[in-house]
Amino acid sequence: MKKKIISYAILLLAVVFIIVGVMQSGYQDTLRRAAVVCLECVGIG
């Protein structure tokens, strides 16, 4: 029972952090950096 409560608490915390990140446009920074890394890997960037 205690394990289940901890699992749900961690899940809720993760969802809260995801929502906060989306509200602060954190995903755009991550997407931009991922694109740069990908282009560097191919040799374009």
C-alpha atoms as one frame of an Amber mdcrd trajectory, in Angstrom:
protein
   0.000   0.000   0.000   2.780   2.431   0.930   4.624   1.603  -2.294   1.536
   2.476  -4.327   1.167   5.855  -2.630   4.823   6.688  -3.299   4.429   5.700
  -6.954   1.400   7.952  -7.382   3.165  10.823  -5.605   6.162  10.549  -7.950
   3.851  10.402 -10.965   1.973  13.489  -9.784   5.237  15.354  -9.191   6.457
  14.434 -12.688   3.232  15.717 -14.255   3.519  18.968 -12.295   7.111  19.470
 -13.495   6.085  18.760 -17.090   3.271  21.308 -16.891   5.582  23.933 -15.374
   8.173  23.290 -18.088   5.604  23.645 -20.862   4.250  26.860 -19.340   7.775
  28.323 -19.277   8.454  27.228 -22.886  11.214  24.905 -21.749  10.383  22.454
 -24.497  11.409  24.983 -27.148  14.922  25.236 -25.703  15.204  21.465 -25.580
  13.949  21.082 -29.139  16.354  23.755 -30.411  19.342  22.117 -28.696  18.345
  18.679 -29.958  18.142  20.002 -33.517  21.593  21.574 -33.231  23.103  18.353
 -31.897  21.422  16.355 -34.648  22.674  18.701 -37.366  26.201  18.632 -35.924
  26.088  14.837 -35.929  25.181  14.813 -39.624  27.851  17.432 -40.340  25.602
  20.274 -41.431  25.695  22.451 -38.315
